[in-house]
Amino acid sequence: MRIRSVAAGLPSRTIGNADIVDMIAEHSADCFDGDLDGTLRTVDKYLRYAGSRERRWLDADERPIDLLRDAAKTALAQADMRAEEIDLLIYTGIGRGFIEPGGAYHTAAAIGLGSAHCFDIIDACMSWTRAVQVTEALMRTRQYRAAMIVNAEFSLRSGGAVFPHLFRLPNEQALESIFPAYTLGEAATATVLTAEDNEPWEFRFASRPDLAPLCNVTVEGYDGFCDPSDKLAANGVGHFASFGFEMHEAGAAEAHAVFERLEIETEKVSALFTHASSKRYWQTLADKVGLGEVIHHVYDRTGNVVSASVPVAIASAIDEGVLQRGNRAVGWVGSAGMSFGAFSFAF
């Protein structure tokens, strides 16, 4: 299997760290218990420490499906393929407008994939990586010749899982489960893959289900589907709750261990693509395994774009000439669940 093209659609509204601080100040002014000014300085410090600078959000006249449609059309054009040639469409990630049917069906209709087989894969920030693994396995069966993997990570709309609820801080202690929301960006991506005689992909995964309560978006009735935890619905049912500091601390050793299982020669790797949860965190891990000079960051420009992190980075690297045909590349992701994945491929 080979990646034929990757395209990203970023919304037009640029949100800087100062904008985030201002929004928190506006929405928290009448409810905050404690030193709000001091807490705002803490948020700004945390953002700068993580390497955050700006992120992209939808403007008032933009819709996720339009950005996703444009990304899909661009990916098809870059691959020199027609929509009718795609026989498998996988919609992946957290951002979605439907629980039923899968988002893949509405996307297929929007981009003109009239007969493609459709289904969704949901695995938090690992979703795109899992979708690529599944696609590669299916192509080995020779059932499919051309696939498209799409996502539309748009969670910052008014009344959504993040905004404005989580910008209304009750106190500084609430940052423990809310701060990661302030790093989020939005993006749509489309990846075209074809069944070709190419160097095989290598995937390595590890899971820590005991850490599942650390990052969740719950729905009504969630408590009947899990064991109790005081971390679940920490910010209310239906709202994003992520204990990011604890996740990064618990996940560092696990992420390193799964990377070490890859059978690669680091000196032959041209580009490293990671989950965009923190520029500093992933740079530290990349330095530790000898790939610090080839990591391609997008976090400081796009924010944490969830399952779109790796494809956005790949699209950026292709556009900038960092990733070229024949190059060896590595992906490395840590995700809610928790899960950890590392993979290698020849572009």
Stockholm file with secondary structure:
# STOCKHOLM 1.0

chainA/1-347         MRIRSVAAGLPSRTIGNADIVDMIAEHSADCFDGDLDGTLRTVDKYLRYAGSRERRWLDADERPIDLLRDAAKTALAQADMRAEEIDLLIYTGIGRGFIEPGGAYHTAAAIGLGSAHCFDIIDACMSWTRAVQVTEALMRTRQYRAAMIVNAEFSLRSGGAVFPHLFRLPNEQALESIFPAYTLGEAATATVLTAEDNEPWEFRFASRPDLAPLCNVTVEGYDGFCDPSDKLAANGVGHFASFGFEMHEAGAAEAHAVFERLEIETEKVSALFTHASSKRYWQTLADKVGLGEVIHHVYDRTGNVVSASVPVAIASAIDEGVLQRGNRAVGWVGSAGMSFGAFSFAF
#=GR chainA/1-347 SS CEEEEEEEECCSEEEEHHHHHHHHHHHHTTTCCSCHHHHHHHHHHHHHHHTCCEEEECCTTCCHHHHHHHHHHHHHHHHTCCGGGCCEEEEESSCCSCSSSCHHHHHHHHHTCSSCEEEEECCGGGHHHHHHHHHHHHHHTTSCSEEEEEEEECCCSTTSSSTTGGGSCSCGGGHHHHGGGGGBCCEEEEEEEECCSCCCCEEEEEECGGGGGGEEECCTTGGGGSCCCTTTTTTCTTSEEECHHHHHHHHHHHHHHHHHTSCCCGGGEEEEEECSSCHHHHHHHHHHTTCTTTBCCCHHHHCBCGGGHHHHHHHHHHHTTSSCTTCEEEEEEEETTTEEEEEEEEC
#=GC SS_cons         CEEEEEEEECCSEEEEHHHHHHHHHHHHTTTCCSCHHHHHHHHHHHHHHHTCCEEEECCTTCCHHHHHHHHHHHHHHHHTCCGGGCCEEEEESSCCSCSSSCHHHHHHHHHTCSSCEEEEECCGGGHHHHHHHHHHHHHHTTSCSEEEEEEEECCCSTTSSSTTGGGSCSCGGGHHHHGGGGGBCCEEEEEEEECCSCCCCEEEEEECGGGGGGEEECCTTGGGGSCCCTTTTTTCTTSEEECHHHHHHHHHHHHHHHHHTSCCCGGGEEEEEECSSCHHHHHHHHHHTTCTTTBCCCHHHHCBCGGGHHHHHHHHHHHTTSSCTTCEEEEEEEETTTEEEEEEEEC
//
